[in-house]
Amino acid sequence: MKLGVVVNVFNEMIKNGEIDEVFDIMIRLKEKRVIKILKKFDTKTSAILMKKMRIKKEEDENKTKEEE
């Protein structure tokens, strides 16, 4: 799907209060694609999603350490 279409769909989902669903989709995408999408969002939305990604990354790292 083209970047502009994806961003429009995500923006519509965010307006409808579905930011968690957008996050769930984005974590499954390749990093390069996520960065391009984040650049198209407004600053507030990008900051929220990036914070969620940092938290998820830290949780995943903690899980890995606990398993060792």
N, C-alpha and C positions, 0 to 999 in steps of 0.2 A: 504494500500500500504506500502511496506517496506521502511524504513527510507532512505536507500541508493538510491533507485529509486526516491523517492521524492526529495532528495537533488540534484540528477543529473538533474531532470526535472527543478527544480527551478534555478539551475546554468545556464542551457541552456537558460531559459527565461531571466535571468539577463544579460547574454551575448548579447541577442537580444534587450536589452534596455527596458525590460518589468518589471522593479523592482517594479513599482506601482501595477501591477497585482499580483506579488508574495506577496506583502504586503497585498493586499485585500484578498487573499486566507488565509494567515497566521493569520489574525485577527479573522477568523472564527474557527480556530483550538483551541483545548484545550491548556492551558498554558504549561503543561508538554511536550506536543508534540512540541510546538514552541521552547522551550528551547533546546530540543534535536537537532532540525533542525539548530538553530542558532549556536550551537557548531560545526556543520559540515561545516559551511560557513567560508570563509576567514574573517579576522578581519575587513577589510573595509566594506564588505557587511553586516556583523552582526551589525556593528556600525550604518550604515545607517538605517537598518530596525528597530533597537532598538530606534533610535531617532524618527523615524516616529511613533512608538508605543507609546512613551512617549507623543508626541504631540497629538495623538489621544486620549489618556487617559485624558490629561488635558482638551481637548475640550469637551469630554464627561462629565467630572466633572463640567465644567463651565455651560454646558447646564442644568445639573441637578440642580445646584444652582439657575439658572435663572427661572426654572419652579416652584421653591418653593416659 
